[in-house]
Amino acid sequence: MFKRIDKLQIELPMPKNPDPNGAAAVQELLGGKYGEMSTLNNYMFQSFNFRQKNKYRPFYDLIASITAEEFGHVELVSNTINLMITGTTFPGDPDVTPMRNAKDKRNSHHFIQTAQTSIPSDSMGRPWSGDYVFNSGNLVLDLLHNFFLECGARTHKMRVYEMTDNPVAREMTGYLLVRGGVHILAYAKALEVITGVDVKKMLPIPNLDNRQFETARKFEDMGSQRKLYTFSDNDYKEIRKIWKGEHPDGGPLEVIQGTPEGGPIPDLEEVPEEFAPGITEEMFQEIAKRLQRSAGL
């Protein structure tokens, strides 16, 4: 089961200006082939379908705990997109065309389909597909796939980082470059345990250190690249049999029983021109009265 916490994995900065075209590029990091929806669902189905969980517990625990982290990454990228679109249009009578600024933006779905929020698609508007999920049933093959999936995701994050200097996108991407690096190293170490092959010698892919990126540098200074979270109060402890030793850049690897400290989830303002959420002040007062009555107040 998943235990949900009402936080993001990090606190996102509030943007000063809308960047809807930047948000369209960030969509690739959500619903693209190498986006967070793909990493989540790849590891989730591999963990659901894992054979002989008890016999190969450290590897199951590794995939299962990373699955939980990826759920939070999907949430983080979605909120980044939401903040980047905020403020593109303005409230007003329908006849003054209050959403006129949306018609020339790259992704009209953001404005027509989801009221200026994220969508489960890539940067070109193609829906995320279950065909992106790889679950062969062979442990070595799945781990090898996961290693290269994370390398592909890392490449795409670097490219999107270079496409927009939006502070929200940069903060999110810098953090995920570091956390994705953790997952790459974790899968490399798992493959080394099984096969004896030092896959770490292939790293980094692409050959560019995370410290080249300002916001990634900040998270590495906090030691995030050395921490692997269980995302559980009591379970998945056997990842310690894989995530141990020294980080390639120095410092001991650390398993954290639990989750990152996290930050607040943004509370999106209403967008009247989108009829979202579509609750008038009068309706809100009536809802409040009904809730009070049902609570016996």
C-alpha positions in Angstrom: 0.0 0.0 0.0 1.1 3.6 -0.5 1.1 6.0 2.4 0.4 9.5 1.1 1.9 12.7 2.8 0.4 16.1 2.0 3.8 17.6 0.9 6.0 17.9 -2.1 9.4 16.4 -1.9 10.9 19.9 -2.0 9.5 23.4 -1.8 9.1 25.1 -5.2 9.7 28.8 -5.6 6.8 31.0 -6.7 7.3 32.3 -10.2 7.1 36.1 -11.0 5.9 35.6 -14.5 4.0 33.0 -16.5 5.9 30.7 -18.8 3.4 28.5 -20.6 5.7 27.6 -23.4 8.3 26.5 -20.9 5.6 24.4 -19.2 4.9 22.7 -22.6 8.6 21.6 -22.7 8.5 20.5 -19.0 5.6 18.2 -20.0 8.2 15.9 -21.5 9.6 15.3 -18.1 6.1 14.2 -17.0 4.5 12.2 -19.7 7.3 11.6 -22.2 8.8 8.2 -22.9 11.5 8.9 -20.3 9.3 11.1 -18.1 8.3 10.5 -14.4 5.1 8.7 -15.4 7.3 6.1 -17.2 9.7 5.6 -14.4 6.8 5.3 -11.9 4.9 2.8 -13.9 7.9 0.7 -14.9 9.0 0.2 -11.3 5.5 -0.1 -10.0 4.6 -3.0 -12.3 7.9 -4.6 -11.8 7.4 -4.5 -8.0 3.8 -5.8 -8.3 4.9 -8.6 -10.5 8.2 -9.4 -8.8 8.7 -13.2 -8.4 10.3 -14.8 -5.3 10.2 -11.5 -3.4 11.4 -13.1 -0.2 14.3 -14.9 -1.8 15.5 -11.8 -3.6 14.3 -9.3 -1.0 17.0 -6.6 -1.4 16.3 -6.2 -5.1 12.5 -6.2 -4.5 12.9 -3.6 -1.7 15.0 -1.4 -4.0 12.5 -1.4 -6.8 9.6 -1.0 -4.4 11.1 2.0 -2.5 12.1 3.8 -5.7 8.5 3.3 -7.0 7.2 5.3 -4.0 9.7 8.1 -4.7 8.7 8.3 -8.3 5.1 8.8 -7.3 6.3 12.0 -5.6 8.3 13.0 -8.7 5.2 12.8 -10.8 3.5 15.1 -8.3 6.5 17.5 -8.3 6.6 17.9 -12.0 2.9 18.4 -12.2 3.0 21.2 -9.7 5.9 22.8 -11.5 3.8 22.9 -14.7 0.9 24.3 -12.9 2.9 27.1 -11.4 4.6 27.9 -14.8 1.2 28.4 -16.5 -0.4 30.5 -13.7 -1.1 34.0 -14.8 -1.2 33.5 -18.5 -4.8 34.6 -18.9 -7.0 37.1 -16.9 -10.5 37.2 -15.5 -13.2 39.0 -17.4 -16.4 38.9 -19.3 -16.4 36.2 -22.0 -16.9 38.9 -24.7 -13.6 40.6 -23.9 -11.8 37.4 -24.7 -10.0 36.9 -21.4 -8.1 33.8 -22.6 -6.8 35.5 -25.7 -3.2 35.0 -24.6 -3.7 31.2 -24.7 -4.3 30.8 -28.4 -0.7 31.2 -29.5 0.8 29.0 -26.8 2.4 25.7 -27.7 0.0 23.5 -25.8 -3.6 24.5 -26.1 -4.6 21.5 -24.1 -3.3 23.3 -21.0 -6.0 25.9 -21.5 -8.9 24.0 -23.1 -8.6 20.6 -21.4 -7.3 21.0 -17.9 -7.9 24.7 -16.9 -4.2 25.6 -16.9 -2.8 22.5 -15.2 -0.6 19.5 -16.2 -1.7 16.7 -18.4 -0.5 13.1 -18.7 1.2 13.7 -22.0 4.6 14.6 -23.5 5.8 18.0 -24.8 4.0 17.5 -28.1 0.6 16.7 -26.5 0.8 12.9 -27.2 -0.8 11.0 -24.3 1.4 8.9 -22.0 1.2 5.2 -23.1 1.4 2.0 -21.2 3.6 0.7 -24.0 6.4 2.6 -22.2 6.3 0.0 -19.4 9.0 -2.7 -19.5 8.4 -5.6 -17.2 10.1 -8.7 -18.7 10.0 -10.9 -15.5 13.8 -11.4 -15.7 15.4 -9.6 -12.8 18.8 -8.8 -14.5 17.0 -7.6 -17.7 14.6 -5.4 -15.8 17.4 -3.8 -13.7 19.4 -3.2 -16.8 16.4 -1.6 -18.5 15.9 0.6 -15.4 19.5 1.7 -15.4 19.2 3.0 -19.0 15.7 4.4 -18.5 17.1 6.6 -15.7 20.0 7.6 -18.0 17.5 8.6 -20.7 15.5 10.5 -18.2 18.6 12.3 -17.0 19.5 13.3 -20.6 16.0 14.8 -21.1 16.2 16.7 -17.8 19.5 18.3 -18.9 18.0 19.4 -22.2 14.9 20.9 -20.7 17.0 22.7 -18.1 18.8 24.3 -21.0 15.5 25.3 -22.7 14.1 27.5 -20.0 15.5 29.6 -17.2 12.2 29.6 -15.4 13.1 29.4 -11.7 10.4 26.8 -10.9 11.5 24.5 -13.7 15.2 25.0 -12.8 14.6 24.1 -9.1 12.6 21.0 -9.9 14.9 19.8 -12.7 18.0 20.4 -10.5 16.5 18.3 -7.7 15.4 15.5 -10.1 18.9 15.4 -11.7 20.3 14.6 -8.3 17.6 12.1 -7.3 17.7 10.4 -10.7 21.5 10.1 -10.2 20.8 8.2 -7.0 18.5 5.8 -8.9 21.1 5.3 -11.7 23.7 4.4 -9.1 21.4 2.2 -7.1 20.5 0.1 -10.2 24.2 0.0 -11.2 25.1 -1.4 -7.8 22.2 -3.9 -7.9 23.5 -5.2 -11.3 27.0 -5.4 -9.8 25.7 -7.6 -6.9 24.0 -9.9 -9.3 26.5 -10.1 -12.2 29.8 -8.9 -10.8 30.0 -6.3 -13.6 31.0 -2.8 -12.5 28.3 -0.9 -14.4 29.3 2.3 -12.5 32.3 2.6 -14.8 29.8 3.7 -17.5 28.7 6.8 -15.4 27.8 9.5 -15.9 25.6 9.2 -18.9 25.6 11.7 -20.6 29.2 12.6 -19.6 28.4 15.8 -17.6 28.5 16.2 -13.9 25.4 17.3 -12.0 27.4 20.1 -10.4 27.4 21.9 -13.8 23.8 22.8 -13.0 23.3 25.5 -10.3 20.2 24.1 -8.7 21.5 20.6 -8.8 24.7 21.8 -7.0 22.6 23.1 -4.2 21.0 19.7 -3.5 24.4 17.9 -3.8 25.8 20.3 -1.2 23.0 19.0 1.1 24.2 15.4 0.5 21.0 14.3 -1.4 23.1 12.3 -3.9 24.2 9.9 -1.1 20.7 9.3 0.4 18.3 6.5 -0.6 14.9 6.7 1.1 12.7 3.7 1.9 9.5 5.8 1.8 8.2 3.5 4.6 8.3 3.6 8.3 9.3 0.0 8.8 9.6 -1.8 5.5 12.1 -2.1 2.6 15.1 -2.2 5.0 17.1 -4.7 2.9 18.0 -2.0 0.4 20.9 -1.5 2.8 22.5 -4.7 1.3 22.8 -2.9 -2.0 23.0 0.8 -1.1 26.2 0.7 0.9 29.8 1.8 0.7 31.1 5.1 -0.7 29.6 7.4 -3.3 31.8 7.7 -6.4 32.2 11.4 -5.6 33.0 10.7 -2.0 31.1 10.3 1.3 29.2 7.3 2.7 26.0 6.1 1.2 23.1 6.4 3.6 19.7 4.7 3.7 17.0 6.9 5.3 14.1 5.0 6.9 11.2 7.2 5.8 10.8 10.2 3.4 12.5 13.5 2.7 11.4 16.4 4.9 9.5 17.9 2.0 7.8 21.2 1.4 4.3 22.7 1.0 2.1 21.9 -1.9 1.1 25.1 -3.8 -2.5 26.2 -3.3 -3.6 27.2 -6.8 -5.9 30.3 -7.0 -9.2 30.2 -8.8 -9.2 30.9 -12.5 -12.7 32.4 -13.2 -12.1 32.6 -16.9 -11.6 28.8 -16.9 -14.7 28.3 -14.6 -12.3 26.6 -12.2 -13.1 25.5 -9.6 -16.5 27.0 -10.5 -17.6 27.7 -6.9 -19.1 31.2 -6.2 -18.8 32.9 -2.8 -22.5 32.2 -2.2 -22.0 28.5 -3.0 -18.9 28.4 -0.7 -21.0 29.8 2.2 -23.7 27.2 1.6 -21.1 24.4 1.5 -19.6 25.7 4.8 -23.0 25.7 6.4 -23.7 22.1 5.3 -20.4 21.0 6.6 -21.1 22.6 10.0 -24.5 21.0 10.2 -23.1 17.6 9.3 -20.5 18.1 12.1 -23.2 19.0 14.6 -22.0 22.5 14.9 
